[in-house]
Amino acid sequence: MPLDVPAVLAAPPTVTDLTWDHRDVLLYHLAIGAGRPATDPGELRYTLESALQVLPSFATVAGGGQAAGGGFALPGIDVDPAAMLHGAQRLTLHRPLPVPGKAVQTTRVTEVLDRGRAAVVVLRSDVADADGPLWTAEGDAHLRGEGGFGGGPGPDRRRPAPDRAPDRVLHLATREDQALLYRLCGDFNPLHADPAVAAAAGFDRPILHGLCTYGMVLKAVVDAHLGGEVTRVAAYGTRFAGVLHPGETVCVRTWQDAGEIRALATAADRADAPVLADTCLTVR
């Protein structure tokens, strides 16, 4: 049986040590497009160690990618990796991320949801250092063809964009080599670099990591709506709704209301095909 739900839910937590320093943070910021223009004071807070602040989405690559990678190598999951999709990512910040950092991550499966044609495994990671909790992350893995086992569908987490004109429209250019740079943060899936692997998966060329777009959109929203104050981010979540190719431009439409900012990201030339949907940033 490819998916053994009781075994997945009974799997013991995985405990991982995470460490990072300013070089890891600088690489991550560069990999999601920070530093353009290179001498802009607003960009230097992401790219210069003497004035460095940490974008909260760095949590997804902390520890050389261990914070997000390898979590689904669990008892009870024996499926083709090609049938597994990263469906959503949610992040709650308990306090600003320090540099350097040394923390312990405890990861466990909290739910296995039945969505009919697919099963959704919800993986939660709680990360803390010597001073207490730092962040909590949740990722949804969609296992195609593994639904129909009689479980519940889980909560409806959709956060559609408001039915009004966006407050802002942001355009984020990506580089043709951006996936090659981002993979140095820890995700070496060849789908993002090897044309032959991409073709075998049904793409005409390698695609950009969804978590790279996730970080790009967060930075753009923080800069545009919060004046670059990363400490005002309390939570950030999205659903991965489509693919983006390196070199394409991302169009981000945003709506701000009391306490939260919603966003919808599409490729600039494919406005009817979302890349990130149900995106919401909670503001302190």
N, C-alpha and C positions, 0 to 999 in steps of 0.2 A: 504493500500500500504506500504510494508516494507521500501522502500526507496523513500522518497519524496524529489527529488532534489531541487526544489525551496525553500522548507522549510529549507533544510540543508544549502543552500547558504545564506539564509536570517537570519540565527541564529545569535544573537548578540555575540560579542567576550566574552570569559570567562576570567576573571581577577583573578589571584591566587597569593598569597604572598608565596614566597619561602625563607626559611632560612636554613643555614647549618653551621657546624663548622668542626673542624679538625677530630672529631670522625667519622662523616659521610664520609669524604674523605678517611680516613684510612680504614674504613670498605669496601668502594667501591673498593679501590685498592687491598685489600686482596681478595675480592670476585672475581676479574678478574685474580687472580693468582700472584699478586706482592708479593715480600718477599721471593723468592726462588733464591739463598741462602739468609738466613735471615740477614747475616752480610755483604752482598755485598754492597759496597757504592752506586752502581747504583740502588739497590733495596731500600736502606734506604731513598732515596729522595721521595719514594712513601709511606713509612711505618713508618717514624719517624717524629713526629710533629715539631721538632726543625729544620729540613731541608726540610720541606714538599713543594712539588710542586703538582699542580693539573692537572691530565690528562684531556684534554678537554672533553672526553666522559663522565666525571662525570656529565656533564650537563643533561644527560638523566635520572639521578636519583636524581637530586638536589631537596631538599624539601621533602625528604622521598618518592621519586617516583612520586610526583605530576607533575614533569616536563614532564613525558612521560605517566603517567597513567590517565585514566578517561576522556581523551579528546574526545572520541567518544560517550559519553552519551549526544547526541545532539538531538534537535527537528528534526524530519524527518527521523531518523535512528531507525528502529524497526526490527532488524534482529537477528537471532540466533547467539550468540557470537562464536559458533563453526564454523560459515560460514565466520568469519572475520579473515583475516590474515594480519600480519604486513609485508608489502611488501618491504619497503625501509626506510632508515633513512639518513637524510642529516643534517649537522651541520656546521654553519659558526661562527667563533670566531671573535669578535670585539676587544677583549683584554683578557689578562690572567684572569682566574677565581680566585677571592680572597678567602682567608680563614681568619676569618669567612666571610660568605656572607649573605646579606639580599637584596632581589630583588623582582620585580613585573613581573609576566609573563602574557602576553596578547595573547590569543590563539583564532584562528578563522579558519574556512574552507575557503580555497582559490580557490579550484577547485573540481569538481566531474567529473571524466573522464569515458568514456564509452569504455571498453575493450572487448565488445562482451559478453562473458560469465560472466564477473565480472564488477562491478563498482569500481572505485578507488577514495576514498575520501582523499584529500590532506589537511593535518592539519598543520598550521604554528604557531609557538610560538615565540614571540619576548620578550626577557628578558632584563631588565635594572635595574640598581641600582641607588643610588643617584649621581653617577659619570657619568652615561650615559649608552648606550647599552653594554651588555655583550655578548650575543649570540643570534643567530636565528636558530631555529630547524624546520625541516620539516619531517613529517612522512606520509607514504602512507599506507592506510588501504584498502585492497582488500576485497570487499564484494562479495563472490561467489554467482552466480545466479541472481545478481542484474543489470547486464549490459543490453544492447539492448534498452536503453531508448532514443536513438537518439542523444547523445552527442558526442563530439570529443574525440579522443584517447589521446590527450595531447602530449607533446614533447617526443622525444626518448632520454632517459637519459642513454642508455647503454654505458658503457666504457669497452669494451672487453680488455682482456690482450693482450699486444703486441705479434706479431708473431715472437718471438725470445726467446732464452733461458733466464730464469729469472736471474736477477743479484744476488739474494739471495734466499735461501730456508730455512725457519725457521720452527722448530718443537716445538709446544707448548703443553705440557702435561696438561690435565685437571684432576681434582680430582673427585672421585666418589661422594663426598658430595658437589661439587661445586655449583650445582643448589640450594641446601639447604642453602648455605651461601649467594649466590647472592640474593635470594628472600628477605633476611633481608634488602636489599637496597630499598624495596618498592613494588616489583612485586610478589604478593602472589598467582598468578594463580596456582591452584593445578595441572595443567598439568605438572608442573616442579618438583612435589614432590610426588604426589599420584599415585601409580601404577594403581589403578582402573580407575582413570580419564584418565590417559594416554592410557590405553587399550581401553576405550570407544571412544577415539579420533583416534584409529587405530595404536597406537605405542605399541611396546612390553615392553617399560619401559619409565619412565619420560625422557623428553628431556631438554637440556640446553637452557636457555633463549637466544634468538637471540641477544639481546643487551649485554649479557655477552660476547659472542663471538666477537661482535662489539668492545667492550672495550679491550679485549685480543689482537685482531689483531692490534688495534691502538697502544697499548703499545709496542708490538713487533716491529712494523715499526719505531716508534719514537726512541726506543732504538738502533735498528740496523742501521738505516739510518741517524738519527739526533743526535746521541750521547746523547739521553735522554732529549734533549732540547724541552720541551713541548710548549714553547712560540713560536716556529717556525711553529706550526700548524695553518694554516689560515682557512682551511675547510676540512671536512672529510665526505664522504658519501659511502653508500653501498646498495646493494640489497640482501635481505635475500632469498637465493636460495635453502636451504635444512636444514636438522636437524643434530644436533650433540648430542650425549649422554654423560652425565658425565662419566669421566674415559677414554674417547677416546682422541687421540692426534690429534691436528690440524696441518696440513701442510700448510704453508703460502708461496706462491711464490711471489716475488716482482720484480718490474721493476722501475728504477728511471730515469727520464728525467728532463730537465730543469723545475724547478718550481712545479713538481708533482711526486708522487710515486703511482704507481698502484699495486694492490694486488689481488690475488685469493686465497681463503681459502677453503680447502677440509679436510675431515677426512683422516688421514694418510693412512688408509687401503681401502679408497674408492676414489681414485684420480680422477675418472671420474664423481664424484657427488659433485658439489660445495656446500659449506655451505654459504659463502659470495662471491658474484660476483659483477662485475662492481665497484669494490672498488677503490676509488681515494682519496689521501691525497694531498691537496694543501699546498705548503711550502712557508713561508715568506722569 
